[in-house]
């Protein structure tokens, strides 16, 4: 049976302008782009794969970010300071197959920003709890495009720079497994019960950490980004 929820992308809060991107570059991630979220007070650096992406998210304008606290549904400034206050460092972008808001069994609020394409995001009300990952469901037009192979990517009608940003020197292509470890009372949280029961691999742990597996880990290699970022990549 197909899973209702799938992981579209993961973001990790970083220092301003995401200097942590250098650890990706040093490990063969050669296609990295940047973007600003207009009037939101945040910016990101993105590492694309064929079916997934990682965003390194940072506060670019604290005044704008403070102005958006109510519409965000949580305090992005506090979340970005996770190294000091133990907030969760993660955000989980979730897609639904098929998309049907009636099947979302946790409370949420719609968030719309100027930079978004048409529709917005369905932000979980639980995001007010800064010690749990920020969770949001994407409308279909906001989902990241997925490709089965580099050949499928190259014949798409997307711009060449978009295609090139999927191709890495280390050869990593597609996410094939993941585990999200959350230092939280997961079994007591309605939202995490809903995510886990509907396909999101989220587990209780004594630390916040994400483990991503790519290409069925055929090379038996591992990149441990800790302590700079709470992330392990296996490929």
C-alpha positions as CSV (number, residue, x, y, z in Angstrom):
1,X,0.0,0.0,0.0
2,X,1.3,3.4,-0.9
3,X,2.3,5.7,2.0
4,X,0.0,8.7,2.5
5,X,2.9,11.0,3.5
6,X,6.3,11.2,1.8
7,X,9.4,13.3,2.7
8,X,9.7,16.0,0.0
9,X,12.7,17.8,1.6
10,X,14.5,18.5,4.8
11,X,15.8,21.8,6.1
12,X,18.4,22.4,8.8
13,X,18.8,25.7,10.5
14,X,22.3,27.2,10.1
15,X,24.2,30.3,10.9
16,X,23.7,33.4,8.7
17,X,24.5,32.7,5.1
18,X,25.0,29.0,5.9
19,X,28.8,28.7,6.2
20,X,28.1,25.1,7.0
21,X,27.8,24.6,3.2
22,X,31.5,24.2,3.0
23,X,31.4,20.7,4.5
24,X,29.1,19.7,1.6
25,X,31.5,21.1,-0.9
26,X,34.5,19.3,0.7
27,X,32.6,16.0,0.4
28,X,31.9,16.3,-3.4
29,X,28.5,18.0,-3.5
30,X,29.3,20.2,-6.4
31,X,25.9,21.6,-7.4
32,X,24.7,24.0,-4.7
33,X,22.4,27.0,-5.3
34,X,21.2,29.9,-3.1
35,X,17.9,31.6,-2.7
36,X,16.2,34.4,-0.7
37,X,12.7,34.2,0.7
38,X,11.3,37.6,-0.1
39,X,9.7,39.5,2.9
40,X,10.2,36.4,5.1
41,X,13.6,37.2,6.6
42,X,15.2,33.9,5.6
43,X,17.4,32.5,2.9
44,X,18.6,29.1,1.9
45,X,21.3,27.1,0.3
46,X,20.1,24.0,-1.5
47,X,21.6,20.6,-2.4
48,X,19.4,18.9,-5.0
49,X,19.0,15.2,-5.6
50,X,16.8,13.4,-8.1
51,X,13.9,12.9,-5.7
52,X,14.7,15.1,-2.7
53,X,16.7,18.1,-1.5
54,X,18.4,19.4,1.6
55,X,18.0,23.1,2.5
56,X,20.4,24.9,4.8
57,X,18.1,27.6,6.1
58,X,19.2,30.8,7.9
59,X,17.9,34.1,9.2
60,X,18.8,36.8,6.7
61,X,16.8,39.7,8.2
62,X,15.8,39.3,11.8
63,X,13.4,42.3,11.7
64,X,11.4,40.7,8.9
65,X,11.5,37.3,10.6
66,X,10.2,38.8,13.8
67,X,7.3,40.4,11.9
68,X,6.4,37.0,10.5
69,X,6.3,35.1,13.9
70,X,2.5,35.1,14.0
71,X,2.1,34.0,10.3
72,X,4.8,31.4,10.7
73,X,3.0,30.0,13.6
74,X,6.3,29.8,15.6
75,X,9.4,31.8,16.3
76,X,11.9,31.3,13.6
77,X,14.5,33.3,15.4
78,X,14.4,31.0,18.4
79,X,14.5,27.9,16.1
80,X,17.5,29.2,14.3
81,X,19.3,29.4,17.7
82,X,19.0,25.6,18.3
83,X,22.7,25.3,19.3
84,X,22.1,27.6,22.2
85,X,18.5,26.8,23.3
86,X,18.0,23.1,22.3
87,X,15.2,23.9,19.8
88,X,14.8,21.3,17.1
89,X,17.2,22.1,14.2
90,X,15.0,20.5,11.6
91,X,12.0,21.3,9.3
92,X,10.2,18.5,7.4
93,X,8.6,19.3,4.1
94,X,5.8,16.6,3.6
95,X,3.9,15.7,0.5
96,X,0.7,13.7,0.3
97,X,-0.2,11.0,-2.3
98,X,-2.9,11.7,-3.1
99,X,-3.3,15.2,-1.8
100,X,-6.4,15.7,0.3
101,X,-6.4,18.1,3.3
102,X,-9.2,16.0,4.9
103,X,-6.6,13.2,5.5
104,X,-4.3,15.4,7.6
105,X,-5.1,14.2,11.1
106,X,-3.3,17.0,12.9
107,X,-4.2,20.7,13.3
108,X,-2.6,23.1,10.9
109,X,-2.7,26.7,9.6
110,X,-2.2,27.8,6.1
111,X,0.8,30.0,5.5
112,X,1.3,32.0,2.3
113,X,4.4,34.1,1.4
114,X,5.1,36.4,-1.6
115,X,7.9,34.2,-2.9
116,X,5.7,31.0,-3.1
117,X,4.2,29.7,-6.3
118,X,0.4,30.2,-6.1
119,X,-0.5,28.2,-3.0
120,X,1.2,28.2,0.3
121,X,2.1,25.6,3.0
122,X,0.0,23.9,5.6
123,X,2.0,24.6,8.8
124,X,1.3,22.2,11.7
125,X,0.0,24.0,14.8
126,X,2.5,21.9,16.8
127,X,5.3,24.0,15.4
128,X,4.7,26.3,18.4
129,X,6.6,23.6,20.3
130,X,10.2,24.6,19.4
131,X,11.6,21.4,20.7
132,X,9.9,19.3,18.0
133,X,10.8,19.6,14.3
134,X,8.9,22.1,12.3
135,X,6.4,20.3,10.1
136,X,4.5,21.5,7.0
137,X,2.5,19.8,4.2
138,X,3.0,21.1,0.6
139,X,0.4,21.7,-2.0
140,X,1.2,19.6,-5.1
141,X,2.5,22.6,-7.1
142,X,5.0,23.3,-4.3
143,X,6.5,19.8,-4.4
144,X,10.0,19.1,-5.6
145,X,10.1,17.4,-9.0
146,X,11.2,13.7,-8.9
147,X,13.2,11.8,-11.5
148,X,14.0,8.1,-11.8
149,X,17.4,8.7,-13.4
150,X,19.8,11.3,-14.6
151,X,18.6,10.5,-18.2
152,X,15.0,11.3,-17.1
153,X,16.2,14.6,-15.7
154,X,18.2,15.6,-18.8
155,X,15.2,15.1,-21.1
156,X,12.9,17.3,-19.0
157,X,12.1,20.8,-20.2
158,X,13.7,22.4,-17.1
159,X,16.5,25.0,-17.6
160,X,20.1,23.6,-17.9
161,X,21.3,25.2,-14.7
162,X,18.5,23.4,-12.8
163,X,19.5,20.1,-14.3
164,X,23.2,20.7,-13.6
165,X,22.4,21.4,-9.9
166,X,21.4,17.7,-9.5
167,X,24.7,16.2,-10.6
168,X,27.4,15.8,-7.9
169,X,31.1,14.9,-8.1
170,X,30.6,12.2,-5.5
171,X,28.0,10.5,-7.7
172,X,25.1,10.6,-5.2
173,X,21.8,10.6,-6.9
174,X,18.6,9.5,-5.1
175,X,17.4,9.2,-1.6
176,X,16.4,5.6,-0.9
177,X,16.0,5.6,2.9
178,X,16.1,7.9,5.9
179,X,15.5,8.1,9.6
180,X,14.7,11.2,11.6
181,X,15.7,10.9,15.2
182,X,13.9,13.3,17.5
183,X,14.8,14.2,21.1
184,X,11.1,14.4,22.1
185,X,8.3,12.6,23.7
186,X,7.2,11.2,20.4
187,X,4.8,8.7,21.7
188,X,2.8,11.5,23.4
189,X,2.6,13.7,20.3
190,X,-0.4,13.4,18.1
191,X,1.4,14.9,15.1
192,X,4.3,12.4,15.3
193,X,1.9,9.5,15.7
194,X,0.2,10.7,12.5
195,X,3.4,11.1,10.6
196,X,4.9,7.8,11.7
197,X,1.7,5.8,11.0
198,X,1.4,7.3,7.5
199,X,4.9,6.8,6.2
200,X,7.4,9.3,7.7
201,X,10.3,7.5,9.4
202,X,10.5,9.5,12.6
203,X,11.8,7.9,15.8
204,X,12.4,8.9,19.4
205,X,16.0,9.2,20.4
206,X,18.2,11.0,23.0
207,X,19.5,13.3,20.3
208,X,18.2,15.3,17.3
209,X,19.7,13.7,14.2
210,X,18.9,12.7,10.6
211,X,20.4,9.8,8.8
212,X,19.9,9.8,5.0
213,X,20.6,6.8,2.8
214,X,21.3,7.4,-1.0
215,X,21.4,4.9,-3.9
216,X,20.8,1.9,-1.6
217,X,24.2,2.7,0.0
218,X,25.9,0.8,-2.8
219,X,29.3,2.3,-2.1
220,X,29.2,1.5,1.6
221,X,30.5,5.1,2.4
222,X,29.4,7.5,5.1
223,X,29.7,11.2,5.7
224,X,29.2,12.3,9.3
225,X,28.5,16.0,9.5
226,X,28.5,16.1,13.3
227,X,29.1,18.2,15.3
228,X,28.7,20.9,12.7
229,X,25.3,19.6,11.6
230,X,23.2,16.8,13.1
231,X,23.3,14.8,9.9
232,X,24.8,11.5,8.6
233,X,24.7,10.6,4.9
234,X,25.3,7.1,3.7
235,X,25.7,6.2,0.0
